[in-house]
């Protein structure tokens, strides 16, 4: 089994490129493409998304693939920079002739990639972003989302903090790009429902940890809670710097931050740091898909640690594979996209996804996790209740 997995991994890691020119062998391969950050300050996000995707694809290979075809991933590093993403997407579509794009990481990069994929008729599946832009079914009929939107995550944060802690003063730390601005608009909309306005904000440049000025701006506003739309390193730097200055509001991070990576960067003993999640607890015994994920991950990468991001990558890949399996007899891009326009629920190991002609998002679920002060985030029922 380990030898077979090793051979499969060589294919999944791109070694299939150039191995054989045999046309009959090529006809039994379906290539998926991923452009994501595998270097730079957001690199762990891309690596973990890829890890989850590869676990699902390897699992698929072991059970015979899709209609006798084996599904493999070709991935390229964009460093979380939109300019590099554009070049990668053109390479994946024009040179690698991928069937679909899967597991893009980030709003600015997805914003650059999705129009190219749309104009080429290529499905753009399960990006790691909750941006509203990608929920536009008319503008992007080729996009299929798994996860809850950033607006839904932000609404959940504000609803709970207002109702459970009575907070009325909200601030925002965000990176200066389309992702950060999506957070600004989401938080403004969420607080406006309670007749509130943001009391302050702090901005920092993408792919840096230069957050001190932003923290000082937020301190002057004296918020009770600070919502963070950023990657794990600048988020951790801001939280750490704030605590050193004696500024200790509740910090709530959007799911994109990567909770495991954030926990690794945080100083032990820090409290009142939360992350919203869009997948259930990956250690859950309630959802069969969580057990399947852990088993697949261990088979592909023995000893690797599961987390929320790799779980999301796994679920996104399983979602695409289920649609492809539905179209196994006539595997076309149109057939796969039509499956996601159907109102028939898609069941994945106890997780039920719902799509429709005007709904390209399968899940609306948002979960809450809290930093335990000792190196990890655990799922909690509320901002005040104890851990499960």
C-alpha positions in Angstrom: 0.0 0.0 0.0 2.8 2.5 0.9 4.6 1.7 -2.4 1.4 2.3 -4.3 0.8 5.6 -2.4 4.3 6.7 -3.2 3.7 6.1 -7.0 0.4 8.0 -6.8 2.0 10.9 -4.9 4.6 11.3 -7.7 1.8 11.8 -10.1 -0.1 14.1 -7.7 3.0 16.2 -7.2 3.3 16.9 -10.9 5.8 14.2 -11.8 3.3 12.9 -14.3 4.4 15.8 -16.6 6.6 14.5 -19.3 6.6 10.8 -18.1 4.9 9.4 -21.1 3.8 10.6 -24.5 1.5 7.7 -24.9 -1.8 9.1 -26.1 -3.9 6.3 -24.6 -2.4 6.9 -21.2 -3.0 10.6 -21.5 -6.7 9.9 -22.4 -7.1 8.3 -19.0 -5.8 11.3 -17.1 -7.9 14.3 -16.0 -5.8 17.3 -14.8 -6.9 19.8 -12.3 -5.0 23.1 -11.7 -4.2 25.1 -8.6 -2.5 28.5 -8.4 -1.8 29.4 -4.7 0.7 30.7 -2.3 3.5 28.2 -1.7 6.0 30.8 -0.8 5.9 34.1 1.2 4.0 35.0 4.4 0.8 33.2 3.3 2.6 30.1 2.1 1.2 27.7 4.7 -2.3 28.5 3.5 -1.5 27.3 0.0 0.4 24.2 1.2 -2.4 23.1 3.4 -5.1 23.6 0.8 -3.0 21.5 -1.6 -2.4 18.8 1.1 -6.2 18.4 1.6 -6.8 18.3 -2.2 -4.1 15.7 -2.7 -5.5 13.5 0.0 -8.9 13.5 -1.7 -7.5 12.9 -5.2 -5.3 10.1 -4.0 -8.3 8.6 -2.2 -10.1 8.8 -5.6 -7.3 7.1 -7.5 -7.3 4.2 -5.0 -11.0 3.5 -5.7 -10.7 3.6 -9.5 -10.9 7.3 -10.3 -13.8 8.8 -12.3 -15.2 6.5 -14.9 -11.8 4.8 -15.2 -9.9 8.1 -15.5 -7.4 9.2 -12.9 -7.5 12.7 -11.5 -4.3 14.5 -10.8 -3.3 18.0 -9.6 -0.8 20.4 -11.2 0.0 23.4 -9.0 1.9 26.6 -9.4 3.1 29.1 -6.9 1.8 32.7 -7.1 3.1 33.9 -3.7 -0.3 35.5 -3.0 0.4 38.1 -5.7 -2.3 38.7 -8.4 0.2 39.4 -11.1 1.8 36.0 -10.7 -1.6 34.4 -10.5 -2.6 35.7 -14.0 0.5 34.1 -15.5 -0.1 30.9 -13.7 -3.7 30.6 -14.7 -2.9 31.2 -18.4 -0.2 28.4 -18.1 -2.6 26.0 -16.4 -5.3 26.6 -19.0 -3.3 27.1 -22.2 -0.3 24.8 -21.7 -1.4 22.2 -19.1 -5.0 22.1 -20.5 -6.5 21.6 -17.0 -10.2 20.4 -16.8 -10.9 22.7 -13.9 -9.2 25.1 -11.4 -9.4 24.1 -7.8 -8.5 25.5 -4.4 -7.3 29.0 -5.3 -6.1 30.9 -2.2 -7.1 34.5 -1.4 -9.4 37.2 -2.6 -7.0 39.4 -4.7 -5.6 36.3 -6.5 -9.1 34.8 -7.1 -10.3 38.2 -8.3 -7.5 38.1 -10.9 -8.0 34.4 -11.9 -11.8 34.0 -12.1 -12.4 36.2 -15.1 -9.7 34.4 -17.1 -11.2 31.1 -16.2 -14.7 32.3 -17.1 -13.6 33.6 -20.5 -11.9 30.3 -21.2 -15.0 28.3 -20.0 -13.0 26.6 -17.2 -14.7 25.8 -13.9 -13.3 27.7 -10.9 -14.0 25.5 -7.9 -13.8 25.9 -4.1 -11.6 28.9 -3.8 -10.3 29.6 -0.3 -12.1 33.0 0.0 -15.5 34.2 1.0 -15.5 37.3 -1.3 -18.9 38.5 -2.4 -17.6 38.9 -6.0 -17.4 35.1 -6.4 -21.1 34.7 -5.3 -22.2 36.6 -8.4 -23.7 33.7 -10.5 -24.5 36.0 -13.5 -21.0 37.5 -13.6 -19.2 34.2 -12.9 -21.3 31.3 -14.0 -18.1 29.1 -13.9 -17.5 29.7 -10.2 -18.6 27.2 -7.5 -18.0 27.9 -3.8 -18.0 25.5 -1.0 -17.7 27.8 2.0 -19.8 30.5 3.8 -19.1 34.0 2.6 -17.1 36.6 4.5 -20.3 38.5 5.1 -21.8 35.5 6.8 -18.7 35.0 9.0 -18.7 38.7 9.9 -22.4 38.7 10.7 -21.9 35.8 13.0 -19.0 37.6 14.8 -21.0 40.8 15.3 -24.3 39.0 16.2 -22.6 37.0 18.9 -20.5 39.8 20.4 -23.5 42.1 20.6 -25.8 39.5 22.1 -23.3 37.5 24.3 -21.0 40.3 25.5 -23.1 43.4 24.9 -20.3 45.0 22.7 -21.0 48.2 20.8 -17.5 49.3 19.8 -16.0 47.5 16.9 -12.7 48.1 15.1 -11.1 46.5 12.1 -7.5 45.6 11.2 -7.2 44.8 7.5 -4.7 44.4 4.6 -4.8 47.1 2.0 -6.2 45.2 -1.0 -9.5 43.7 -2.2 -9.5 41.1 0.6 -9.2 43.8 3.2 -11.8 46.0 1.6 -14.2 43.1 1.5 -13.7 42.9 5.2 -14.3 46.6 5.7 -17.6 46.4 3.7 -18.7 43.2 5.5 -18.1 44.7 9.0 -19.7 48.0 8.1 -22.8 46.1 7.0 -22.8 43.8 10.0 -22.6 46.6 12.6 -25.1 48.8 10.7 -27.8 46.2 11.4 -27.5 47.3 15.1 -27.3 51.0 14.3 -23.5 50.9 15.0 -20.5 52.3 13.1 -16.9 51.3 13.3 -15.0 53.2 15.9 -11.7 52.8 14.2 -9.5 50.9 11.7 -5.9 50.0 11.0 -4.5 49.2 7.6 -1.3 47.3 6.6 0.3 46.3 3.3 -0.2 42.8 2.0 2.7 40.3 2.4 4.2 42.3 5.2 4.1 42.3 9.0 4.3 46.1 9.3 1.4 46.5 11.6 2.5 48.7 14.4 1.0 51.9 13.0 -2.2 50.1 12.4 -2.3 48.9 16.0 -1.6 52.4 17.3 -4.5 53.7 15.2 -6.8 51.1 16.7 -5.6 51.8 20.3 -6.7 55.4 20.0 -10.2 54.3 19.0 -10.6 52.1 22.1 -12.7 49.3 20.5 -14.0 46.4 22.6 -13.5 44.0 19.7 -11.1 44.1 16.7 -12.0 42.0 13.7 -9.0 41.0 11.6 -9.0 40.4 7.8 -5.4 39.3 7.2 -3.0 36.4 7.0 -1.6 34.6 10.1 1.8 36.4 10.4 0.6 40.0 10.4 -2.4 39.0 12.5 -0.2 37.4 15.1 2.2 40.3 15.0 -0.7 42.8 15.6 -2.1 40.7 18.5 1.3 40.3 20.1 2.2 44.0 19.7 -1.2 45.0 21.1 -0.7 42.9 24.3 2.8 44.3 24.8 1.2 47.8 24.8 -1.5 46.7 27.2 -4.2 47.0 24.5 -6.4 43.9 25.0 -9.7 43.9 23.1 -11.3 40.7 21.9 -9.6 39.8 18.6 -11.7 37.9 16.1 -10.1 36.6 12.9 -11.8 35.5 9.7 -11.3 31.9 8.6 -8.7 32.8 6.0 -6.2 33.5 8.7 -5.3 29.9 9.2 -5.9 29.1 12.9 -3.2 26.5 13.3 -0.6 28.8 11.8 -1.9 31.7 13.9 -1.7 29.6 17.1 1.9 28.7 16.3 2.8 32.4 16.0 1.0 33.6 19.2 2.7 33.9 22.5 1.5 31.4 25.2 -1.0 32.9 27.6 -2.7 35.3 25.3 -6.5 35.1 25.7 -9.7 36.4 24.0 -8.5 35.5 20.5 -11.0 33.8 18.2 -11.3 32.5 14.6 -14.5 31.8 12.7 -14.4 28.5 10.7 -16.4 27.3 7.7 -15.9 23.6 8.2 -16.7 21.5 11.3 -14.1 20.4 13.7 -11.7 18.2 11.8 -11.4 15.9 14.8 -15.2 15.5 14.9 -16.7 12.0 15.2 -20.1 13.3 14.3 -19.3 13.9 10.6 -18.1 10.8 8.6 -16.3 13.1 6.2 -14.0 14.3 9.1 -13.1 10.7 9.8 -12.5 10.1 6.1 -10.4 13.2 5.9 -8.1 12.1 8.7 -7.7 8.7 7.3 -6.9 9.9 3.8 -4.4 12.5 5.1 -2.6 9.9 7.2 -2.5 7.5 4.2 -0.9 10.1 2.0 1.3 11.9 4.5 1.9 9.7 7.6 2.3 11.8 10.7 1.0 15.0 9.2 -1.3 17.1 11.4 -4.9 17.8 10.2 -6.2 21.3 10.4 -9.2 23.4 9.2 -7.5 24.6 6.0 -6.4 21.1 4.8 -9.9 19.9 5.7 -11.5 22.6 3.6 -9.2 21.7 0.7 -10.3 18.0 1.1 -14.0 18.9 1.2 -13.6 21.2 -1.9 -11.9 18.4 -3.8 -14.5 15.9 -2.7 -17.3 18.2 -3.9 -15.7 18.5 -7.3 -15.1 14.8 -7.5 -18.7 14.1 -6.6 -19.9 16.3 -9.5 -17.4 14.7 -11.9 -18.6 11.2 -10.8 -22.1 12.3 -11.6 -20.9 13.0 -15.1 -18.6 10.0 -15.5 -20.2 8.7 -18.6 -19.9 12.1 -20.4 -17.3 14.0 -18.4 -17.5 17.6 -19.7 -17.1 20.9 -18.0 -20.7 21.8 -18.9 -22.0 18.7 -17.2 -20.0 19.3 -14.0 -21.2 22.9 -13.8 -24.8 21.8 -14.4 -24.6 19.5 -11.4 -23.9 22.5 -9.2 -26.9 24.4 -10.7 -29.2 21.5 -9.6 -31.2 21.9 -6.4 -30.6 18.2 -5.5 -28.6 18.2 -2.3 -25.0 16.9 -2.4 -24.2 14.6 0.5 -20.5 14.2 1.5 -20.0 11.9 4.5 -22.8 13.5 6.5 -22.2 17.0 5.3 -25.0 18.2 3.1 -24.3 20.9 0.4 -27.1 22.8 -1.3 -26.8 24.6 -4.6 -29.2 26.0 -7.2 -29.5 28.0 -10.4 -28.8 31.2 -8.6 -26.8 29.8 -5.6 -23.2 28.7 -6.3 -22.4 28.3 -2.6 -22.8 24.9 -1.0 -22.5 25.7 2.7 -23.7 28.5 4.9 -22.3 27.1 8.2 -20.0 29.2 10.4 -18.3 27.8 13.5 -16.4 29.5 16.3 -13.0 28.6 17.7 -10.9 30.1 20.6 -7.2 30.2 21.2 -6.5 28.1 24.4 -3.3 30.0 25.3 -1.3 26.9 24.8 -0.9 26.5 21.1 -4.2 25.6 19.5 -7.7 26.7 18.7 -10.6 24.7 20.0 -14.3 24.8 18.9 -16.5 26.7 21.4 -20.3 27.3 21.6 -20.1 31.0 22.1 -17.9 34.0 23.1 -18.7 33.3 26.7 -19.3 29.6 27.1 -16.6 27.0 28.0 -15.2 24.6 25.5 -17.1 21.6 24.3 
